[in-house]
Amino acid sequence: MTLSDLSKYDDLIEPVLKMKDVELYSTDFDHTDRVKLETKLVAKACDNARREASDLASGFGVELGSLKAVSKQGFHDIGHEFGLGDIDYGGSDFAFADQGFGDTLFLPMTIRLQARVSAIFELGNGK
């Protein structure tokens, strides 16, 4: 079931939680424009990665060369080699709502969408 108006969530879910022999297995919250938003976020993350890599290369007196690899998941083996450690992909902020029927509902206050990319660039000649 898809519910587009979250103000109706309590009215929908409260009777279900009060029913005998009924369990609520999961409730997922999402954004109707998720794909469009994620596409924009990935483009912005790529721009940021290129800009930061260019700044770093410039700091070492070399030019940023061509892109050699890119990943949304990171380069785990390479990352550990350089001491990058674990990557945090974010989450949501939750509110706890006690509705007076014994169960606690988890309602998202916000749904945070973010994109991360890892990129490997060739480094060019020194300046």
C-alpha positions, 0 to 999 in steps of 0.5 A: 500500500502506498500512502501519499499523505502522511497526516493520514498515517496514524488513522490508517495504522492505529486500527491495524495495530489493535487487531488480534493476530496481526503484526506490522512487519515493516513500514517504509518511507520514501520520496515520490521523486527519489529517482530524479533527486538521486540523479541530481545528487549523483551529478553534484557528488561527481562535480564535488569529487572532481573539484576536490581532486583538482584542488588536491592535485593543485596543492601538490603542483600537478594537474588532474588527469583523466578519470580512471574509475568511479564507484558509488560503493567506494574502493574498499581495498584501496580505501583501507590501504590509504587508511580511509576506514569505513564509509558512512552512507547516512540515515534518517532522523526519527521521532518516537510517537507513543499513540497510547496503544502500547506500541511505539511508532517510528515516524521519520521527521526527515528523509535524508537523501545523499549521494557519495562517489569515489573516483580515481583520477590519473595525475598529470605533469607537474606545473 
